[in-house]
Amino acid sequence: MDRREFLKIVGISTATAALHGCVSKNGSDNTSSELGPVPTDKMTYRSFPGLGNDKVSLLGYGCMRWPTIPNPNGKGDMIDQEAVNRLVDYAIEHGVNFFDTSPVYVQGWSERATGNALKRHPRESYYVSTKLSNFSDSSRENSLAMYHRSFSELQVDYIDYYLLHSIGGGGMEAFRKRYVDNGILDFLMEERKAGRIRHLGWSFHGSKEVFDEMLALHDKYHWDFVLIQMNYVDWHIAKGSGIGAQYLYTELAKRGIPNMIMEPLLGGRLSKVPDHIVGRLKQRKHDSSVASWAFRFAGSWPNVLTVLSGMTYMEHLQDNVRTYSPLVPLTEEENQFLYDTAKLMEQYPTIPCNDCKYCMPCPYGIDIPAILLHYNKCVNEGNVPESQQDENYRKARRAFLVGYDRSVPKLRQANHCIGCNKCKSHCPQRIDIAKELHKIDSFVEKLKQDIL
């Protein structure tokens, strides 16, 4: 079945609701607001023998996507600290006690903003997680400076969960260069013994071979946890790595290593689904958001410690708190329903961008995530016309081009990509970014030149 036939069968036409149910201006579903107050005392918690007395909320706050506002100096954006404070306060009041950040999130401001918000609460009321993100400079001097800076920015004297950030890119050679040859991993082991790090683990974006080699080091280093990408689309096989989350989860469970979960929504893509997928999920459970299906999937596996979500808006936080207060685990039949849903979604040729912004900043000023996300949005809405013979060609063409100019300033569009490939090595999803940008630029030029 080709894409055109598929779209006719499922009835996708022009852009309608981009998410699920009634959609707010921030792109979130208002379903949860119709269900009464969000519970404050029903959060699901997880504990594991190797993590002492820790009782971690199943919903973890990922601090990669804090809200921003224009910088008064006119140079880009800055984190909206007041909004962050409100989100953190609400999260803690509703049972969330796990906050995950990194020195490189939100242009390097996330740790400080997270620390400022958390310091207003008793230290024993939350767990903080951060990472050694020494991608650009893995020297011992820089790595130690980054480590100590995290304590200062977070305003803590111990870190509950500390990660070696993004293992897999560059293979085991990169792992050894970043953490072993410079003596940093030995240093972190001593810091764990001293209690300044309570639990030590790593986040993973790589091949099966690298994952297996890292697990083989468990006897030597005793990994306390591992952060993996897991969702119902990537369960059997992930587009970028070619390795399914099922394998990662199962291998960790065999060794009694708790899983932390990132990208339960694939950077929001599992809430911004095509309309017929929205209808399919709503028909099954009309009073639940589309996003809640993905969160229930991630949280239903017993070896999961916490599921991280980068919640930029209050309505996202409220919906996710409701999903886990308490969690209603998926049945086997519901799991199969989601696997079947994932197969339907494969018919849409979206680019697997999760909006993590690891590719940024582009040395040529290109807004890579905005370009890829606009393209994906148009694919989901049926606004990527293949030829003038397509139904609604004129409307779809206009929607793509007008939306492109609104989403991405002209000086930051794909036509400025020279193919330097500096972004490619930083992408956790292994997207050939320059190739995709050139394809999108060619598509845009074709749409501009078409005479109707």
Buried (B, 14 or more C-beta within 10 A) or exposed (E): EEBBEBBEEBEBBEBEBBBBBEBEEEBBBBBBBEEEEBBEEBBBBBEBEEBEEBEBBBBBBBBBBBBBEEEEEEEEEBBBBEBBBBBBEBBBEBBBBBBBBBBBBBBEBBBBBBBBBBEEBEEEEBBBBBBBBBBEEBEEEBBBEBBEEBBEBBBBEBBBBBBBBBBBBBBBEBBBBBBEEBEBBEBBBEBBEEEBBBBBBBBBBBBBEBBEBBBEBBEEBEBBBBBBBBBBBBBEEBBBBEBBBBBBBEBBBEEEBBBBBBBBBBBBBBBBBBBBBBBBBBEEBEEBBBBBBBBBBBBBBEBBBBBBBBBBBBBBBBBBBBBBBBBBBBEEEBBEBBBEBBEBBEBBEBBBBBBBBBBBEBEEEBBBBBBBBBBBBBBBBBBBBEEEEBEEBEBBBEBBBEBBEEBBEEEBBBBBBEEEEEBBBBBBBBBBBBEBBBBBBEBBEEBEEEEE
